[in-house]
Amino acid sequence: MDKGHPKESLEGTGKFEPELSGARVQGYLAEASASSEEGQSDETLEAIAYVARVQREIEAEVAALRAEGKYPPSLVARIKRYYQTLLPPGSATALRDFDEAYRLLDRVAYIDIDVPTQSQKPGVSQIKRVARIFIAWYLNYVAQQFNNFSSNLIRLIGIIDARIARLEAKFDETDFSAVDLIGVTASLSAQRELAAALATELADNKGRMLVAECGDGAILALLADQGRDVYGIDTRVEYLDQLEMRRLEVRNSKTLSHLAKVENSSLGTLVLSGIVDRASISDRVAALFHAKRVLYQGGTLAIVSSGLETFMAPENHLESDLSPGRPFTPQTWAELARRLSFSHVRTLFDANSNHFVVIANNTKIEARLSWLSESAIISAARDPRLEK
Amino acid sequence: MTAIHHFIPTLLKGDGTGNNARAMAQRINELGIDSDFFVQEDKTGEGHRHYSEYPKLAKPGDILVYHLATASEIPAFLASRAEPVVVVYQNLTPARYFERYDTLASVLQRRGKEELALLADKAIVGIAPSSFNCGDLEASGFREVIKVPIIFDPADFMGRSDDAADAALARPERRGFSSWLFVGRLVPNKAQERLIMALHAHRELYGDNVILHLVGRPSYPSYVDSLYELTVRLRLQDRVNFVMGVTPAELASFYRASTLFISASEHEGFCMPIVEALFHGLPVVAYDATAVPETLGIGGVHIKDRDPVAMATWAEAITSSAALRKRLLGLAKARLDEVSPVATIPLLDAALKRILEITDSPLPNFAAPSSLAIRSQAVLASHLGASLRARD
């Protein structure tokens, strides 16, 4: 099953699962499987081999079921999307929890100096009462200070709560990121010449290839037809259904959340499209940083994008109106790639120069970041939207 | 005179943390070392002392073992003590799983992590049941970490099944149906919704002939609501059996009546129900996440992703292939041998020896027999063989 490819969960949930992303669990899995066969009886070894054989058969059966379109990715995606609508939007019990915690805090914040003096031992109760009278002056003083402090603290928490409540009331819960835009350049089906030129450029590349936002699969199919080890990701299930029925390897995943789960230096080629046109600047930079990380030394990054004219064309009104950003020029992409220490940067254009592909090789030397705000990049990479 | 005392926030009968602590205490007693429990809340009715009473009873040479599975007041108390402390870390579920459902629960999970870090400086050794949990201890700054799998008493799994539950599970209208079982609290990290989705895929691909039993206590009403609504939307309300709270006898009935144990859980510190399923000879299909691959080992099917089609296809293969079931039953038996007390008590002994060496305490005779290991050997030889034969 594992071909030494990116160790990323195969499922297309788009759900970020940190425990599965790191070397940590993979290490445990390797440890578990390595130790599993040591010192086992012949019968057990035969059973392990039998189950492994069945696993291969099941993988083939699943692929066949997919190819027949019997349980398409769009159905899985619809069910998952429906399930998401059933979840509480924020913190379902936050208000109740806060009120309860506030009430508990208020109740225990007061120090009672009336120390219990009961005792089952004879005479001890009187001694305690006398001791209480003698130290009452001290207890009173300490308790008064503490009670002053705690009552002011409670009041402060109450004020903060009221201020947060006002902010929450103002907060617009519309999630623009949920608007499923279709990337202008998510596919190059209309630009077959450019897609073919890109495939030729990548002809000598080794290793696993990823086409992010593969769209209708124009590039993906070309590479797969060449016998390349390639897979694509996209969130548009209508495309995924078609591609899966063509037996192309695809997953339902968003670019950034998917890249976040891919292991370091595990890809030979990364083709980025869609996100490079319409995402915010910080998301685009985050995608470049991920590309730097997931590509191995000498791996190739290809950025498939379009000119501003195409982006603003009437048929792309959704993208141009709703996208947080607009496309970069090829010169900007080339400059960004160089500053991130990609080398051999070159650009291919289609006949009308409406679409272009910036190609760069990954060189694993430290990137010069001084001109970019690192914190902005980090915050982009940790964007909570990625975890959806 | 050395004594090794256990501190545990809530001591219950029948829960994993409590059972493991009791098994450890039993072994320590068998080695001739005193071992008592100090608790914040005692739900056993056995009259264990409150942890705050410990200072009155403290003796030189005491070693204090804290069983951490939730946030409590005890770590702050232990951090202030002079005695050497050992932490047995049962795992804390990441707070992010609860944020959506219960802010207070997520705050408590975060506090639990802080308490772990607080004890990291103080503890001479951290003990965890899986390498996954050991990783948490190392990340929290523990100097020395030892892996000791959860020690269970197979006799606990051997209770008589419940007659009424047996009858209900064998109702005529259920004939011809196979049963998928998952045992675990209804909480988001156990991802029961993925099992419902897999059941839907199975019905679409292989027919309407499966009932899914989800056995476990609910913790968050909104999570349970979402599961209910999903089953209704997928028209599976007659095929998903939510069983919220069972007696040990009823649980035994479910294990015995089911066709396979299936798990999509995303976060487990060990996952004792998998071991219990293996004990009952149930084929196990489990999503490989966190500590699950270590617990399941060679004993079942590891699935790398929770694609509903793949899960449904595995389940169908197990249900329809006697040859596959036979192999899985054999592997279950082999795995149980690896995790039974016969194998884990020596690991506990090694950890205890290390703790006593660090504290310059006299070493007991570790050759003393473990009654739990002896009993479990007998149980596994008799019951398991019969159970496997019955399913074969």
HADDOCK unambig.tbl for C-alpha pairs under 7 A between the chains (distance, minus, plus):
assign (segid A and resid 9 and name CA) (segid B and resid 304 and name CA) 6.79 0.50 0.50
assign (segid A and resid 9 and name CA) (segid B and resid 305 and name CA) 5.87 0.50 0.50
assign (segid A and resid 10 and name CA) (segid B and resid 305 and name CA) 5.51 0.50 0.50
assign (segid A and resid 11 and name CA) (segid B and resid 305 and name CA) 5.34 0.50 0.50
assign (segid A and resid 11 and name CA) (segid B and resid 306 and name CA) 6.14 0.50 0.50
assign (segid A and resid 11 and name CA) (segid B and resid 307 and name CA) 5.70 0.50 0.50
assign (segid A and resid 19 and name CA) (segid B and resid 290 and name CA) 6.31 0.50 0.50
assign (segid A and resid 20 and name CA) (segid B and resid 289 and name CA) 6.56 0.50 0.50
assign (segid A and resid 25 and name CA) (segid B and resid 290 and name CA) 6.18 0.50 0.50
assign (segid A and resid 28 and name CA) (segid B and resid 131 and name CA) 6.99 0.50 0.50
assign (segid A and resid 29 and name CA) (segid B and resid 293 and name CA) 6.23 0.50 0.50
assign (segid A and resid 32 and name CA) (segid B and resid 293 and name CA) 6.83 0.50 0.50
assign (segid A and resid 32 and name CA) (segid B and resid 294 and name CA) 5.86 0.50 0.50
assign (segid A and resid 32 and name CA) (segid B and resid 297 and name CA) 6.17 0.50 0.50
assign (segid A and resid 36 and name CA) (segid B and resid 297 and name CA) 6.46 0.50 0.50
assign (segid A and resid 36 and name CA) (segid B and resid 298 and name CA) 5.84 0.50 0.50
assign (segid A and resid 44 and name CA) (segid B and resid 330 and name CA) 6.90 0.50 0.50
assign (segid A and resid 44 and name CA) (segid B and resid 331 and name CA) 6.23 0.50 0.50
assign (segid A and resid 47 and name CA) (segid B and resid 327 and name CA) 5.02 0.50 0.50
assign (segid A and resid 47 and name CA) (segid B and resid 331 and name CA) 6.86 0.50 0.50
assign (segid A and resid 58 and name CA) (segid B and resid 313 and name CA) 6.72 0.50 0.50
assign (segid A and resid 58 and name CA) (segid B and resid 314 and name CA) 6.90 0.50 0.50
assign (segid A and resid 62 and name CA) (segid B and resid 309 and name CA) 6.53 0.50 0.50
assign (segid A and resid 62 and name CA) (segid B and resid 310 and name CA) 6.05 0.50 0.50
assign (segid A and resid 83 and name CA) (segid B and resid 230 and name CA) 6.47 0.50 0.50
assign (segid A and resid 86 and name CA) (segid B and resid 226 and name CA) 5.29 0.50 0.50
assign (segid A and resid 87 and name CA) (segid B and resid 226 and name CA) 6.24 0.50 0.50
assign (segid A and resid 88 and name CA) (segid B and resid 100 and name CA) 6.42 0.50 0.50
assign (segid A and resid 88 and name CA) (segid B and resid 222 and name CA) 6.93 0.50 0.50
assign (segid A and resid 90 and name CA) (segid B and resid 100 and name CA) 5.40 0.50 0.50
assign (segid A and resid 91 and name CA) (segid B and resid 99 and name CA) 5.85 0.50 0.50
assign (segid A and resid 91 and name CA) (segid B and resid 100 and name CA) 4.16 0.50 0.50
assign (segid A and resid 91 and name CA) (segid B and resid 101 and name CA) 5.44 0.50 0.50
assign (segid A and resid 91 and name CA) (segid B and resid 102 and name CA) 6.39 0.50 0.50
assign (segid A and resid 91 and name CA) (segid B and resid 103 and name CA) 6.41 0.50 0.50
assign (segid A and resid 92 and name CA) (segid B and resid 100 and name CA) 6.01 0.50 0.50
assign (segid A and resid 92 and name CA) (segid B and resid 101 and name CA) 5.07 0.50 0.50
assign (segid A and resid 92 and name CA) (segid B and resid 102 and name CA) 6.51 0.50 0.50
assign (segid A and resid 93 and name CA) (segid B and resid 101 and name CA) 6.16 0.50 0.50
assign (segid A and resid 93 and name CA) (segid B and resid 102 and name CA) 5.28 0.50 0.50
assign (segid A and resid 93 and name CA) (segid B and resid 103 and name CA) 6.56 0.50 0.50
assign (segid A and resid 94 and name CA) (segid B and resid 102 and name CA) 6.37 0.50 0.50
assign (segid A and resid 94 and name CA) (segid B and resid 103 and name CA) 5.21 0.50 0.50
assign (segid A and resid 97 and name CA) (segid B and resid 103 and name CA) 6.49 0.50 0.50
assign (segid A and resid 97 and name CA) (segid B and resid 104 and name CA) 5.78 0.50 0.50
